[in-house]
Amino acid sequence: MGHSLGAAGAIEAAVTLLALQHQFLPPNINFRESDLSLNVVANEAREAQFDCAVSNSFGFRRNKRDDCFSKIRAMSLSVAGMSWVTPLGSDVDDVWQRLLAGETAPVEILENEQNGARYLVRRVPADTPFPSHPRLRRASAISRFAAAAGLAALARVKPAPSLDRIALVFAVSNGGVIYTRRFYSEIVTSGAQAASPLLFPETVFNAPASHLAAILGINGASYTVVGDGAVGILALKLAGRPARVR
């Protein structure tokens, strides 16, 4: 079909995916002979069994692109470990029993110093086992909660999973609201030059997931799903999709 310039790599990637799906090796057309001892797929496609395929695209001015694809296999989803950080504590079994007994945490009233608004809050216990890590030194509350719950949940998984095969799917309905308010409040009162590079990272929704992934040393995929109260179900659906298995 000739050289398609900038689209050549995309076409090659599509052919590679088709070859992987239908298990065949695409041929080199117009091939006659070679003085090299190579196993060339000449002129006609050849059936083969393989799980991975690489498409190499060498472009102009030494630009290069490599795409590696693997077969998709079905994956079953189950809950291997869980944890939480709540005003009733962080021990899963203990908090669950207290909830079943109808127990609730004490309520406090906090007042916003700027506008006088009052809020009902339930504080987490002072002895909550938050992880000690340099990344969390200036982290928002939601990032610290996510790190504490995530690490505790993973610790309950037996046997311990291999970190190089873990992907992270984080569901959230609200971000770091306190840091976000402080960040924009300084801009409104003092101008754009007051935008704090220390506060900004905690204003983005994927900050908690990035902290947890970095602390764990996860090199795989990391997703943050943002939504309403049902976002947790959406995250489970995303986690249960077929995965690319190495």
C-alpha positions in Angstrom: 0.0 0.0 0.0 3.0 2.3 -0.1 4.6 4.4 2.6 1.9 6.2 4.6 4.3 8.6 6.3 3.0 9.6 9.7 0.3 6.9 9.7 2.7 4.0 9.0 3.3 3.2 12.7 -0.4 3.1 13.4 -1.0 0.7 10.4 1.8 -1.5 11.6 0.3 -1.6 15.1 -3.1 -2.6 13.7 -1.6 -5.4 11.7 0.4 -6.6 14.7 -2.8 -6.7 16.8 -4.6 -8.7 14.0 -1.7 -11.1 13.9 -1.8 -11.6 17.6 -5.6 -12.0 17.6 -5.6 -14.6 14.8 -2.3 -16.2 15.6 -0.4 -15.7 12.3 2.9 -14.2 11.1 2.5 -11.6 8.4 4.6 -12.3 5.3 7.4 -10.3 3.7 6.1 -9.8 0.1 8.2 -10.1 -3.0 10.9 -12.0 -1.1 13.1 -14.2 -3.3 16.3 -15.3 -1.6 18.7 -14.3 1.1 22.3 -15.1 1.8 21.6 -15.0 5.6 20.5 -17.9 7.6 17.2 -16.4 8.7 13.8 -18.0 9.1 11.9 -15.5 6.9 8.2 -15.6 6.5 8.2 -15.2 2.8 5.3 -14.1 0.6 2.6 -16.1 2.5 1.4 -15.7 6.1 2.3 -18.5 8.5 0.3 -19.8 11.4 2.0 -19.6 14.8 1.3 -19.7 18.5 2.6 -16.6 20.4 1.5 -14.4 23.3 3.4 -11.2 22.6 4.3 -9.2 19.5 6.4 -6.1 19.0 6.0 -3.5 16.2 9.1 -1.5 15.4 8.7 1.8 13.6 11.9 3.6 12.4 11.0 7.1 11.2 12.7 10.0 9.7 15.5 11.8 11.5 16.2 8.8 13.6 12.8 8.9 15.3 11.8 5.4 16.6 8.7 3.9 18.2 8.2 0.4 19.7 4.8 -1.0 20.5 4.6 -4.2 22.5 1.3 -6.0 22.7 0.2 -9.1 24.6 -2.8 -11.4 24.5 -5.7 -10.5 26.8 -6.7 -13.2 29.2 -9.8 -13.4 31.4 -9.2 -12.4 35.1 -11.4 -13.2 38.0 -11.9 -10.6 40.7 -11.9 -11.3 44.4 -11.3 -9.2 47.5 -8.0 -10.4 49.0 -7.6 -7.8 51.7 -9.4 -4.8 53.0 -8.9 -1.9 55.5 -10.3 1.4 56.4 -9.7 4.6 58.4 -12.9 5.6 60.3 -13.8 7.7 63.3 -14.5 4.4 65.0 -11.0 3.1 64.4 -9.1 1.3 61.7 -9.4 -2.4 62.8 -11.7 -3.9 60.2 -13.3 -6.6 62.4 -13.7 -4.4 65.5 -15.2 -1.5 63.6 -17.6 -3.8 61.7 -18.9 -5.2 65.0 -19.3 -1.7 66.5 -21.3 -0.7 63.4 -23.5 -3.7 63.6 -24.2 -2.8 67.3 -25.4 0.7 66.1 -22.5 2.6 67.6 -21.6 6.0 66.2 -18.6 8.2 66.7 -19.0 11.5 68.8 -19.8 14.6 66.8 -17.9 17.9 67.0 -18.7 21.3 65.6 -16.0 23.1 63.7 -16.3 26.7 62.6 -14.7 28.2 59.4 -12.6 31.2 60.6 -13.1 33.0 57.3 -16.9 32.9 56.8 -18.2 31.6 60.1 -19.7 28.5 58.6 -20.2 25.6 61.0 -19.7 21.9 60.2 -20.5 18.7 62.0 -17.4 16.4 62.0 -16.3 13.1 63.4 -12.6 12.9 64.0 -10.5 9.8 63.5 -8.8 8.6 66.7 -5.4 10.1 67.6 -3.8 6.7 67.6 -4.7 5.9 64.0 -1.6 4.2 62.5 -0.8 6.6 59.7 2.4 5.6 57.8 5.6 7.6 58.3 7.0 8.4 54.9 8.7 11.5 53.4 6.1 11.8 50.7 3.4 12.3 53.3 5.1 15.1 55.2 3.0 17.8 53.5 0.2 15.5 52.2 -3.4 16.3 52.6 -5.7 14.3 55.0 -7.2 12.3 52.1 -3.7 11.2 50.9 -2.7 10.1 54.4 -6.0 8.2 54.9 -5.6 6.5 51.5 -2.0 5.5 52.3 -2.9 4.2 55.7 -5.9 2.1 54.4 -4.1 0.9 51.3 -1.0 -0.3 53.1 -3.0 -2.0 55.8 -5.2 -3.7 53.2 -2.2 -5.0 51.3 -0.6 -6.3 54.5 -3.7 -8.5 55.0 -3.1 -10.3 51.6 -1.5 -13.7 52.1 0.7 -14.6 50.4 2.1 -11.2 49.7 1.6 -10.2 46.0 4.5 -9.3 43.8 4.6 -5.5 43.5 5.7 -5.6 39.9 2.3 -7.2 39.0 0.1 -4.8 40.9 -2.0 -2.1 39.3 -3.7 0.6 41.4 -7.4 1.7 41.0 -8.3 4.5 43.3 -11.9 5.7 43.7 -12.7 9.1 45.2 -15.6 11.5 45.5 -13.8 14.4 46.9 -10.2 15.5 46.6 -8.0 17.4 49.0 -10.6 20.1 49.8 -8.6 21.9 52.5 -5.5 22.2 50.4 -7.6 23.3 47.4 -9.3 26.0 49.4 -5.9 27.3 50.7 -4.4 27.2 47.2 -7.2 29.3 45.6 -7.7 31.5 48.6 -4.1 32.7 48.3 -4.5 33.4 44.6 -7.8 35.3 45.2 -6.3 37.4 48.0 -2.8 38.0 46.7 -2.9 37.3 42.9 -1.6 34.5 40.6 2.0 35.0 41.8 0.9 33.6 45.2 0.1 30.2 43.7 1.9 27.8 46.0 3.9 24.9 44.4 3.7 23.1 47.8 -0.1 23.2 47.9 -0.9 22.5 44.3 0.1 18.8 44.1 -2.5 18.0 46.7 -5.3 19.8 44.8 -5.4 17.2 42.0 -7.6 14.1 42.4 -5.0 11.5 41.7 -2.6 12.8 44.5 -3.6 10.0 47.0 -3.1 7.3 44.4 0.3 8.7 43.3 1.5 8.8 47.0 0.3 5.2 47.6 1.9 3.9 44.3 5.2 5.6 45.1 5.3 4.3 48.7 4.6 0.8 47.5 7.0 1.0 44.6 4.3 0.1 42.0 5.6 0.4 38.5 2.4 -0.7 36.8 -0.8 1.1 35.9 -2.4 3.6 38.3 -5.9 4.9 37.8 -8.0 7.4 39.7 -11.7 7.2 39.2 -13.7 10.3 40.2 -17.5 10.2 40.8 -20.4 10.2 43.2 -21.2 7.8 46.0 -21.2 4.8 43.6 -17.7 5.5 42.3 -16.4 2.6 44.3 -18.5 0.1 42.3 -17.2 1.7 39.1 -13.6 1.2 40.4 -14.4 -2.5 41.1 -15.7 -2.8 37.5 -12.6 -1.3 36.1 -10.4 -3.5 38.3 -12.3 -6.6 37.1 -11.8 -5.9 33.4 -9.6 -8.4 31.5 -5.9 -7.6 32.1 -2.9 -7.9 29.9 -0.9 -10.7 31.4 2.8 -10.7 30.9 
